[in-house]
Amino acid sequence: MAAFLLGAVLLIVQPQIVPSRPAINSNAETTSQSVQRVLLKKTSQKNDFKENIHSNGSYQQLPQTIIIGVRKGGTRALLEMLSLHPDIAAAESEVHFFDWEDHYRNGLQWYITQMPFSYPHQITVEKTPAYFTSPKVPERVCSMNKSMRLLLILRDPSERVLSDYTQVFYNHMQKHKPYPSIEQFLIKDGELNVDYKAINRSLYYIHMQNWLKYFPLDHIHIVDGDKLIKDPFPEIEKVERFLKLSPQINASNFYFNKTKGFYCLRDSGRERCLHESKGRAHPQVNTRLLEKLHEYFHEPNKKFFELVGRTFDWH
């Protein structure tokens, strides 16, 4: 009888044997998917969300990093360069989830379907440059994930204004539609037209103040867009460190294309450059008008430098 009781006790306390799984997936997958479930449940009334899981173990998940802007700051170049890293899975198109009401009403389940399939150890990234200057977006992103790590790429505000105009100008030209000269936008009643949307988008400190209401500064990494154009590798190194990625991107991944006039990428022996729409020449602007633009941005730039505790080599 004693032997029988002893055997029963051993049977009860004996640990159950469970099938083993690859070590690389266990912790990362558990953490990533569990966080995703919590976030979805917070915003789903019926909690009837579905996980899109591929047979190879990859799945669509909410982004852990968003490139929030700025428009014409170099967001596409940043995303392409960052995609060189094997632990990055990037959404191909601008999603506009948080700034377009029609998209936002679709909910997080729809947002997930816009993401690429990724593995548990990868960071999913999406970029929508309009997020930075959209008033509603910071609160919405924070409601989804207050621990989100954000990437913001900025250029000299005056240069950004010219790039903004250039993009719209060429869009009209391709459709064979006339478009006013840049002077007609920059000048109103003989003075600088500060109501011009392109100028407002370059008032970085105003938009940054809104983001800092919801995210601490150490959750927003600012990429110097001007330096990224001239020497991309050091800027990408900083992004790797901010995202806590292992250093995988090297200087050899970049080469200067003399024909295009900017850096292109080399990945596993394959070379690729940004679309021909990138790097277009800016319109010629009257020197005095350009000086007015520089003067106008002097104080806003100073406020931005104080806000982020960092200076940039802008006019």
N, C-alpha and C positions, 0 to 999 in steps of 0.2 A: 504493500500500500504506500509506504514511504517513497519507494522508487517511482511509483505511478505519479504521486503528487509532485515529486521533483521534476519529472519529465514534463508535466503540464506547465509548471512554472517556467521552465526553460523555453517551452514552445511559445508562451505568451510574451516573454521579454526579448525573444530573438528578433533582431532587426529584419524588416522586410527587404527582399532583394528587388531592386528596380532596374530597369534597363538603363545602361549608361548612355550619355550623349557626348558629343565632341566638346571639349573644354572651352573652345573659343566661343561657343554659342550660349553657354549656360547663364552666366551672370548678366552679360550684355543684353541677351534677349529678354530675360526675365524683367530686368529694370526698364528697358525701353518699352516693351509691350504693356507692362503694368501701368507705367506712367501714362501711356496713350489711352488705356482704358479709363483711367480716372478722369483725364481731361475730356474725353468724349462723354462720359456719364454726367459730368458737370453741365454740359451744354445740350444734352439730348433728353427731351422730355420723356420719350418712351424707352430710352436706353436700348434701342433696337439696332444699334450700329453693327456693321459687319467688318471683319478684318479681311483684306485682300491678300491672301498668302499664296505665294508661288510654290510649285512643287520642289524647286531647288532650295527652299528655305528663306528666300527673300520675301519681303512684304512691303506694302505701302504704309508709311507712317507720317505723323505730323513732323514738320521740320524742327530741328533743334537750333538752327541758325537761319536768320533771314538777312539778306542784303536789302536794307531799307532805302537806299538811295546813295547819292542824289541824282536826279535826272541829268543826263549828259555829263556825269562825273567820272564815268569809266566803269559802270556796273557790269556791263557785258564782258569787258576785258578781265575784270576781277573774277567773275564767275568762271570764265574759261581757264584762267590761270590756276584757280583753286581746284578745278576739276582734274588737274594733273595728279592730284593726290589720290591714291587708291582708296582711302577711307572717306572720300567725299562722293555723295550721290546728289546730283543737282537736277532740279526741275528745268526742263528745256525752255519753257515759255514763261512770260510774266503772268502771274496768276491773278493779281488784282483782287484777292479775296477780301482783304480788310478795308479797301477804299471804294469798291464798287458795291452798291447796295444790293443789286440783283444777285451778285455772287455771295455776299455775306449772308443773305437770307437762306441760301442753300444749306448752311450749317457746316460743321467741321467734317462730317462724313464726306460731303462733296469735296471739301478742301483736300482731304487725304487722297481722293481719287485723282487729283492733279499732280500728285507727287510721284517720283520714280520708285521703282522697286529697289529696295536696298537691303543689305544684310545688317544684323544686329550691331555689329561693330562699326558700321558706317554712320556718318553724320549726314542727314538730309538737309539740303539747302535750297531755298527758293529766293528769287530776287524780283522785286517790283519797285523801281525807283520812285514811283509816285507816293509810296508809303511815307517817306520822310516829311513831305510838306502837307500831308492830309491830316487835318485836326483830329479826326475820330480814331485814327489808326493806333496810336500808342496805347490808349486804354483798351482797345479790342485785343491787341497782341498780348498785353499784360493779363487780360482776363483768361486768355487761352493758356499762357505759360509765363508766369512772372520771372522764371529763371532763364528765359530765352537769351541767347547771346546774339547780339546784333552787329552787323557790319555796315559802316557808313563810309562811303568814298566821296571825297570833296576835291574840287579844283578851285583855282583862283576864280572868285565870283564873277569878275568881268569876262573872263574867258568862257565861263559856263553860260553866261548870257548870250554870247556870240554863237556858241555851239547850239544852244537852244533854238535860236533863230535859224541857223543853218539847216538844222534837221527839218523844221517846218517848211522852210523855203524849198528844199529839194523834194519833199513830199508833194508839194503843189506842182513843182516843175514836172515830176513824173506823171502827174495826172493832166498835164498841159493846162494848168490853171494859173492865172497871173497871181503874183504875190507882191505886196508893197516892199519897198526898200527898208533896210533896218533903221535908217534915219527916221522914217515915218512912225516907227514904233518907239524909238528912244527919245524923240523930241515932241513936246506938246506945249504950245504957246511960248515957244522960244526957250523952254526949260526942259530939264531931264524929266521924262515921263515915268515917275515912280510908281504909277499904277500898272505899268506893263508887267504882265504875269511873269515873264522871264526874269525880271529884276526881283520880284517878290520871292521867287524860288531861290534866289541867291542870298537872301537875308537869313543866313544859317542860324544865327543866335536865336531868332524868334522860334523857329521850328525845333531847335535843340532844347529850348526851355520846355516845350511841351513833352518831349520824350523823357526828359529828366524828372518829370512829375511821376513817372511810372517805373522808370528803370534807373538803377544807380549807374554812375559814369563808368564803373569798371565792367559793366555788361555791354558797353558800346565801344567797339574798336573803330577808330577813325583811320582810314587808309588815305594817305596823301596821293591823290590822283595825278598830280603833276609829276611826282617822283616815280609813280608807277609807270608812266609813259617813258620817262628818261632812263630809268634803271629798275625794272620790275622785281628782280630777285630779292633785294633787301626788304621790300614792302611785303612780299608774299611770305617771307620768313617770319615776319611779325604776326601775320595772320595765322600761320601755323601754330605759333606759340599761344596766341590768344584762344584758339580753339582747342588747345592741348592735343594737337596732332603730333605724331612722330615726324621728325624732319625727313621728308621724302622728296620734296621738290628741290632741284639743284639748279645752279647757274647755267648748266648745260641744256636745260629745258627751254632756254630763251635764246633767240638769235635776232639780230637786227636786219630787217629786210630793207635794203637801200631803195628798192623800187617803190615800196609802199610808204617808206619813211617812218616806220614804227616797228616795235618788237613783235615777232611772231613766236609760235610755240613749236617745240620739238618733243614728241611723246613716243617713246619706244621706236625711234627711228622714223616716225611719221611726222611730217611738218605740216602745220596748218596756221592760217592767219585769220584775223577777224574779217567780217564781211566788208565789202568794198564801201559800204555806207559809213564805215568808221574812218576817222582821220581826214575828213573832208576839209578843204581850205575854208577859212572863215572869210566873210565879206570884208572888203576894205572899208574902214571906218575913219572918218575925219579925226585927225590927231586931237583937236580940241575937244571933240565929243567923247573920245576915248578917255581923255584926262578927266572930264566931268564924271564919267562912270567910275573911274578909280577913286576920285575924291568922295563920291557919294558912298562908296563901300568902306571907306577908311574907318569910320566910327563903328558901323555894324561889325566889321571884322575884328576890331579891338574888343568889342563886347563878347564876341564869340571866343576869342583867345582866352579872355578872363574866365569865361564860363567853363571851358574844358581844360584850363591849365596848360595850354600848349600853343605855340605859335607856328604859323605857316609862312612860307616865302611868297606872299601875295602882294600885289601892288598896294 
